Amino acid sequence: MPPPAAPKSGDALFASVERVNAELFTLTYGAIVRQLLTDLEEVEEVNKQLDQMGYNIGTRLVDEFLAKSNVSRCADFKETADVIAKLGFKMFLGVTATVTNWDAEGTSCSFVLEDNPLVDFVELPDTCQGLQYCNVLSGVIRGALEMVSMKTEVTWVRDMLRGDDAYEMRVKLTKQVPEEYPYKDDD
Amino acid sequence: MIVCVAVVGHQNNPLYLQSFTEADDALKLHHVVHCSLDVIGERVNNPKRNAPALNETFLGLLYPTENYKVYGYLTNTKVKFIMVTTDLDVKDADARNFFRKFHAAYVDAVSNPFHVPGKKIASRSFGARVSTIVKSFGSGTTA
């Protein structure tokens, strides 16, 4: 049996997956958000929908990520966060995030993105000031982590579309759900 | 120095108009821009040269009025950029350069998913970029 391949670095991962034109991706996402705004009309509803869409993407994405990247089991949440920031974001968005602001228990951290391909060319009009334009990203992280038994809450702290200098999302691990087996052991 | 830039849509509807001098002249500048649209229409319908140039975007000096010069640029979607300047000598290369940068800024503004094509350009960063491009226009000519 051939020895298992070593886990790849972020750049190698990014080079090995199929890529799509960045402008096409940005314009497609922009069109999705615009259409949601036209259909739902309420900014809060659109935020929820984006989060739900992200959740659905995340649950499927995590399998592809683990298959392509070959990372070993993470020992704790800190390692998980590092893997998401360096490998996950790099593989799917082509940018790396930095992990900062760990709290005392190690269950809550921030991902800071300087560069975000979803928001190129975007300027929020005055009528949509409550819109969390990148909410799909928070859904993706929540969905992916839930598939590996971690329940999290993700909120946006800083948003460049609102005038801040970077994108910061706060991820808080609420519960580590142990594996549940559908049958009882003692039967 | 540039006194006014304008973006006019393909149905000759104004999409963006920014003047860089005192507000009194604003109406006169609007009028100048409006008249230049006629000149563009003429140029487009009656090409002067027998062999049309490959790059038909830069229309060049449209017409000189008493103290202004008006330059035009046409994109392939029939969107027109007009630039009104008070400079006495404007190098062709400078004007082309200006319009190239202006075109890039326009494309980025229009790629905003919240921009409705055909409506006025409401992007603040477009305004800021245009101001920067306008400011750097004059400095290129001074030796």
Contacts between the chains, C-beta under 8 A, distances in Angstrom:
chain1	res1	chain2	res2	distance
A	23	B	111	7.6
A	26	B	111	7.7
A	27	B	111	6.6
A	27	B	113	7.3
A	30	B	111	7.8
A	30	B	112	7.5
A	30	B	113	2.9
A	31	B	113	6.2
A	33	B	113	6.1
A	34	B	113	4.8
A	34	B	114	6.9
A	120	B	111	7.6
A	121	B	108	5.3
A	121	B	109	7.7
A	121	B	111	3.9
A	121	B	112	5.1
A	121	B	113	7.8
A	122	B	112	5.7
A	122	B	113	6.3
A	122	B	114	7.1
A	123	B	112	5.3
A	123	B	114	6.7
A	123	B	123	5.1
A	123	B	124	6.8
A	123	B	125	6.2
A	124	B	114	6.9
A	125	B	114	4.9
A	125	B	122	6.8
A	128	B	114	7.2
